[in-house]
Amino acid sequence: MKLSKKKILCALLAAAMAGSSLAGCSGGGESSAASAGSSSAAASTEDGGYYSSTGIPISAPGEYPIVEDTYNLDVFIIQNSDVSDIETNDVTTAMEEFTNVHLDMTVATSEAYTEKLNLLLNSGDYPSVIMSASFSNADLVKYGTQEQIFIPLNDLIETHCVTIKERWEEHPSWKTDMTSPDGNIYGIPAADSATVGHSAVSYKMWINTGWLDNLGLEVPQTTEDFKEVLTAFKNYDPNGNGVADEIPLTGASGTWAADPYLFLLNCFGYYNENLLMLKDGVFTGVADQDYIKEGLAYMNELYTEGLLDPAAFTQTEQQMSAVGNNANTAIMGAVTCGHLGMAVSPNDVERASMYECLAPLESPEGYRGIPFTEELQLSGAAWVITDVCKDPEIAIKWADALCREDMTVQAQVGTKGAQWDDADPDTYGMDGETVATRKYLEFSTSGEGAQNYKWGWTQRLLEPNWKVTFQVDGDIRDTANYEAFLYQETEKLREYAADVDQIPALYMSEDQSARLSQLSTPLTDYVKSAFVEFITGKKSVESDWQSYVDGLESLNYSEYIELYQAAYDELA
């Protein structure tokens, strides 16, 4: 049966990116998803109280703690490398004190998370809540609509949540984005309040303007200028220590937008990790375009001439940060990453002030653009309740608590009096209009190593725009003004926004979603691997390009594009 346009709606850009690395699973036996979702609507009884499915008294919507006696909620959660101990982390403790819910954690490292989650789902022995997830919309259809392992949250949210509904009022499209084709909400996505801010451009290049000044060079405007600058960085001792220790250009793999080709390919034509471009209602594949071939050839030249760090394709964010924060003297000329703090500590104001965001470079054919996100759209889920959860009412109230502004700030910044405090009088946030209510006392980023006072990307849910509440005062490069600095640098790129349409997040039918799950991960893995091989010379852009293009078609790239086109056409 053809799905209605109302039910197709928005929400799948991230689905193609995350793909569905989760293998098919048997689930936890006969599902109780439907009953769990609907029974909670009757949680308020004649005595005016609220109770969980097993009869535990719980607080009214918006009131905390959730329960009088400590409740153990079993969860699967990630242990990111920038958190030293997730079980004893200050946020974990703060959330337990606030809700009286103790998280009984099954923990996995970021490297082992997907494999371990696969094993749990395949065994049927999965926990009540899965956190830190990157479930795509296709996953939600598979494990929600089809296998009914993820329970519907509609009635739970309606009955027990205050903050989530506040976020929906602030962003009316978010509820639509979260709703699957069958009308159910199967998970809560992550909504970083910086997405329409400094995250509006992910593919950034940061260049050492201090070195440019030392060598009497101008900021490069073209790809040829950039190559000449990197050559000078390599050959003319810009850090002045008499040692050939300079690394002209580096990056990292497996972290946010740090692969060097993401910025540099966009100097030749539009490229996005989802391998798609939407213009005037028509989807086009970008991975096989001639301008991509030209960009890869250019990067191969940089690599061959020793201007592009070989480690950029294998090193972690922490290893990249070690290069950027090298003791005594700077050795990094340019770096690709989503924000500068991933490579250079904002707390080292002198070092960090050497780097500025580089505008997109102009190609020999005159192209100059960068993907620019104008509007935050939600897709997939970072948090779900499974059908083995005995008290989903308690679980959803815990999630609603994390969406609160006070708990979001605790999770993303730290503790009042330690990492932040009340703002100074008569100060404003980074938009210059919002009266500031907070100020940073210290600032750290994931590249600086492990800490234990915040979660960061361990778990984000529906955040308010909390970053604008932090004051901006004094030198924009001061550590306390780091977010404002990123915002200003990103706004400089707005004039270079690529002339394409933003792809709406799309929900597909069950069959389409299942097929997309089969196609997306092999395609994206193949493209990334091939790009690195072209850049490093393991493949030749002259002799191996057609074979690469043929490989795309063998992985059904055309069908992948057609799936998006069909869902988009249904929406129109």
N, C-alpha and C positions, 0 to 999 in steps of 0.2 A: 504494500500500500504506500502511496506517495505521502511523505510527511508534509504537514502543513507548513507554510512559510513562517507562521508564528512559532512553531516548535523548532524549526531549523535554527533560526536566529543566529546570534553571534557567539563565537568562542573557540577557535582552534589554531591560531598561529603557532602557539607554543607546542601544540600536539605534534606537528611535524618535526620540531626540533627535539623534543624529548623522545618522540617516537613511542614505541612501546617495547622497552627492553624487558618487560615482565613477561615471562613465558606463560602459556596457558596453565591453569591450575584447576584442581578438583574442588577447591573451596572447602568450607567447613560443614559439609553435609547439606541437608535441606535448609534453605535460607529462611531466616525470620525477618528479612529486610522490610517487607511491607508492614508486618505487624509492629515492628519496632518504630517505624516512622509514624504510624497513625495512632498507636496507643498513647504516645506522649501528649497528644492534644487533650487528653482527659486527665492530665496530671493534677489539675486543680480540683480538689474534692469539695464535698458539701461543707466541710469544716473550714474552708477557705485556705487550706494549706496546700503545699506542693510536695509530691512524692515521686521517688524514682520508680522504675518498673518493678523493683524488688521490695518496694514499700518503705524505703529509707526517706525520712523527712528531709527536704531540701529547701533552700531559701527561695524567696520570691525572685522574679526576674530583676536583675540589676543589683541584688543584694548579696553580700558576701560576709563570711565564708559560705560555701555551698552546703556543707554538712557540719553537724556539731562534732562528730567523732571523725578522726582521720580516715579517709577512704583511699584504698589502694587501687590505682588505675594502671593496668598493664599496657605499656606502649612500646613501639619500636621507634628508635630515634637515632640520629646520626651523631657521631663524635667528630666534628670538624677539627682540622689541624690547628685552628686559631683558638680553640677552647681546650684548656688543660684537663678538665675533668667535668664532664657534663652532669654527672650525678651529684656533685657537690657545688656546682656553679651557683653564683649569687642569685641568678635569675630563677634557677630551679628552686632554690630555697625560698625566694620571695614569692613565687607563685604558690608554693605549698602553704606558706604562712597566710597568704591572702585567701586561698580557696579551701584550705584544709584537705586538699587532695594530694596524695603522695604518688608520684609517678614511679611505678615499678618498671624500670627500663630494661629493654633488650637493646644493647648498644652495638652499632657498627661504625667502623671508620668510613670516611667518604669514599675511599677506594673499594671497600668491600660491601658498601650499602646495597647496591642493586642486586648483587649475587646473593647476599644473605636474605634480602626480601623475597627474591625468587624462591629460595629454598623454603622459607616460611609459608608462602602462599601455596606452593606445590604440595607441601606436606599437609596442609589444612590446619596446621598448628600455629596460627597467627594470633597476634594480640588483639585487644579490644580497640586500640587506636593506633594508626600508623601516622607518624609524624615525619617531618623533614623530607617529605616525598616530593617527587616531580612527576606526578601522574598527569598524563595528557588527557585531553577530552576523549580520545579514543579509548584510553584506559578506563575512564569513568563509564563509558558505554559498556565496555567489556565486563568490568568487575561490578558495576552497578546494575545496569539494565539487564544484561545477559546472565551473568553468573550470580548476581545478587549477593555478593560478598560484602560490598559497601552498602550501608543502609541509607535510605532517603533521610535527609535532614530537614525537609520543609516544615513539618509539624513541630519538630524539636526547636527549630529557630523561632517559629511563630509563638510558641508557648513560653519558651525559657530565655530567649535572648533579647537584650536591649541594645548592646553595642553594635552587633552585626546589622541590625535594622537601622541604626543610626548611620552606619557607613552606606547602606543602600539609599537612604534619603539624601546623603551628600553626593552620591554617585549613582543616579537612577539606573544606569546601564549595567551596574555590577550584578544586580540580582538576575537580570536577563542573561548576562555572561555566564553565570553559575548554573543556569537551568538547562538540564539535558533535554534531548528531544522528547523523552517520555514525560516531561513536566517535573521531574524530580531533581533535587539538588543532592549530589552524592559526595561533595567534598568542599572544603574551604581553600581557596587559592591564596597565594602570597601576593600582597600588594605593597611594594616598597613605595613610600611616599615620595621618593626622589625620582620615580620613573618619569614623571613629567617635571623635570628639573635637570640635574646633571646627567641622569640616565636617559634623557631624551636622545643622546648620542652615545652609543656604546663603543663604537669603533674609533677610539682616539689615539693620536700620536702625541707624545710629549717630547719636546726637543730642548736640549741644553743651550739656552740662549747665552749663558755665561761663557760657554766655549765659543759661540759665534762672536761675541764681543772680543774675546781674547785673540781670535784669528782675524778680526776685521771683516767678518762675513755678514751678509744680510740673511734675514729669515727666508728660507727657500720657498718659492712660489710654484715651481714646476717639478715634475719628476726628475728632470735632468739637473736642475738646481740642487735637489735633494741628494742625488748621487754625488755631486761635486762636494757638497758639505760633508757627507759621510767620508769621502776620500780624504778630505782635509782633517777630519777628526782622527782618522787612522794614522796619517803621515806626519802631522805637524805639532804633535805634543800639546794639545790644547789645555791640558791640566797643568802643564809646566813643571812636571817633576822629573823630566829627563829620561823617563822610562816609557817604552812602547806598551803601556798597559791599557790603553783606551779600547773600549768596545763600542764601535760606532752605533750599532743598532741591535737591540735585543727585544725579547718578549718572553712569553711563557705559554705552556699548554695546559689544558684542563682547568682553566679558571676564566674569569669574566673578560672576554674580548681582548685577550692578550696575544693571540696568534697574530704575527705580523702581517699575514696576508689579508686579514680582515680590513685593515685600513688601506693598505697599498693597492689591493685589487680595486677598491672603490675609487682610486685615482684614475682608473681607466674606463670604468663604467659601473653601473649599479650592481652591487653584490650583497646578498644577505644569506646568513647561515641556513635559512629555510629553503634556499635554492630557488626562490620564486620572486617574481616581480608582478605587481598589479598596476595596470595603467588603462584608464578608460574602460573598466569592466572586463579586461582581458588579462588572464594569467599567462606569463611567459616564464620558461625556465631560464636561469641565468648561468648555470654551471657549465654550459657548453658554448657560450658566446665567444666570438672571436676576440673581443676585448679582454676576456679572461685569459686567453692564450697569450695576448700581448703583455698583460700584467705579470703572468707567471714567468715569461721570458725576461722581463725587467728584473724581477726578484732573483732569478737565477744569476743574472749579471752581478747583482749586489752580493750574492752568496759566493760566487766564484772569485770575486775580487776581495774577499775577506771583509766586507762591509756589514754583512748580516751574520750575527752570532749563530753558529750551528746549534748551540744549546737552547735557542729560542723555541725549538720545536719539541723539546723533551723536558725542560726544567719546570719545576713547580713555581707557584707564586712566591713561596718563601725563598727559593733559590734566586729568582729574579730580584727579590727585595734585597738579598745579600749583596748582589751586584750594585744596585742603586744606592745602598747604604754603606758601601765600602768604606772602611775606616781611613781616616787621614785625608783622602782626596777622592774626588769624583772620578770614576772611570767609565761612566755610561753617557754616551752621546745622545741617544734617542731611545725611546721605549714605547711599545704599544700595550695599552691596558685601559680598562674602563675608567679608572680614576688614578691620579698620580700616586696616591698613598699606597697603592698596591706595590709600587716599586721604590718609592722614596718616602721616608717617614715625614709626615707633616710637622712632627715635633722638632725636627732638625730644620728650623726655619731658613737658615742660611743655605743649606743644601737644596731644600725643596724650592726655594725662590729662584734657583738657577733654571728651572724647567717651566715651560709654558706650553699650552695646547697648540699644536700646529694645525693651521687651516688645511682643508683638503688641497692636495697638489693638483696642478693642471697637467693633463696628459698631453702627449704630442698632438693628439687629435682635437684638443681643446676642451675635453670633458673635465668638469670640476664639481663634484657633489659628494654627499655623504647621507646615509639613511638617518632620518630625523623623525622621532616619534612625537606626534602632536597631542595624542590623547591616550591615556592609560586604558587598556582593555585587559580583562582578566581571562585566563584560560587554565584549564586543568585544575589540579588540587595539590595542596601541600599538606593537607590534614584530612583524614577520613576516619569514620567509625565503622568497624566491621560487624558482621552479623553474630559474633560471639560475645559482644559487649552486653553485659547483664543490666547495666544502668546507663543507657545512652544519654539520659537527662543530665546526669552529673558530668559526663564527658563534654556535652555541648556547652554547658555553663562554664566549664574550664576554658574552652576555646573562646567563648564570648569575653572572658576576663582578659585574655591575651590581646584582644582587639582594642581594649581600653587604651586611652592615651597614656595614662600613668604607667601601665604595665608595658606598653610598647617602648616608652622611653627607657624604662628599666632594662628591657631586653636588648635594645639597640645602642644605648649609651652607657648605662651603668647606674650607680647608686647616687642619690642626692647627697651632697656633702663630700663626695669622693671624686666622681667623674663630672658632676654638674651641680649647679646651685641656682638660686633665684636670680633673675636678670637684674642688672643695674637699672636705676630709675631712668625714664625717658630714653629707652633704647628700642630699637626695632629689629625685626627679623630680616632675612635676606631679600625679601621682596620690597623692603623699604616702607611698607605700609602697616604690616602686622605688628602690634605692640608686643615686644619680646617679653616672655615670662621666664625664660631659662638662659643660662650661659654655661659654656663648657669650662670646666676646671682642668681637664686633661683630655687628650684625644689620641686614640690609637686606631690602627687599621689592621686588617688581617695579615698583611705582609710582614708585620713587626713581630710575629711569633705568637705563642699561646698566652692567653690570659684567662681569668676565671670569674670575671665580674659581668660579662654580657654574653648573649647568645649569638648576635649577628644573624647569619643565614642558617643557623641551626633550625630556627623556626620563625617565620614571619607569617602573619595572617592579614586580615583587612586593616591596614594601618590608617590612622588619620594623618593629616599633613603636619606632623609634629616638628619637622625640621625647620619650618618657618617660625617656630616659637623661640628658637635660640637666637640670642642677640648677635648683631654684627656691629662691632665698634673698633675703631682704630685701623691699623694696617690690614688690608685684605689678606695678606700673606701670613698674618699671625695664625698660630695653630687654632685658636678659638673660632676663627672665621673660615675654617677650611671648607665647610659645606657651601658657604657663600662664594668662595673663590671658585669652586667647581661649577656652581650655577652660572657665574659670570663668564667663565671660560666657555661653557657650553652654549650660552646665548650668542657668543661671537660666531658660532657655527651655523646659526639659524639661516643666514643668507645663502648658505651652500646646501640647504636641504634638497635632496634628490627630487627630481620632478617625477615622482611616482605617487600612487595612491596608497594610503595605509591599508594593509590587509585587515579586514575585520576578523575577529576571532570567530571561527565557524564551527558549529556542531554539524556533524554528518549523521546519516542514518547508521544503524547498527552494522549493516553489511559494508558500507563505505568506511566506517571507522575501523572495522576489523581489517579491511584491505589496506588502509593507510598504515596501520600498525605493522603490517608485514613489509611495507615498502620503505618507510621513512628512515629507520635506523640503518639498514644496509646502504641506502643511497648516501646519507650524510657521512657515514664512516668511509665509504668508498671515495667520495669527493675529497674529504680532508686528507686521507692517505695519499691520493694521487697528487694533490696540490703540493704536499711536502716533497714528494718524489720529484716532481717537476722543478721545484725550487732548488733542491739540493743536487740535482743532476742525475739522479737515479733513473729518471725518465727524461727523454728529450721532447721539448715542445714542438720540434720540427718533425721528428720521425714517429713519435708515439701519441701525438694528439688524437688522431683519428681512432686509434685503438681505445683510447680513453673514452671518447665520445660513444663508440660502439658499446663500451662497458656500461655506460649510463643507460643505454637503451636495453641492454640485457637485464638491467635491474628495474626496468619498466618506469623510467623517468617520465615518459609521455603520459602514462596512466596516472602517475603521481600528480602531475599537473592537472590532468582532466578531472581528478577527484575534487580538487579545490575549485575548479571552474564550475563543476556541476553544483556543488554546495553553494557557491556564490550566486549562481544563476537562480537557484531556488529561493535565495534570500531576496533577490531583486524584485 
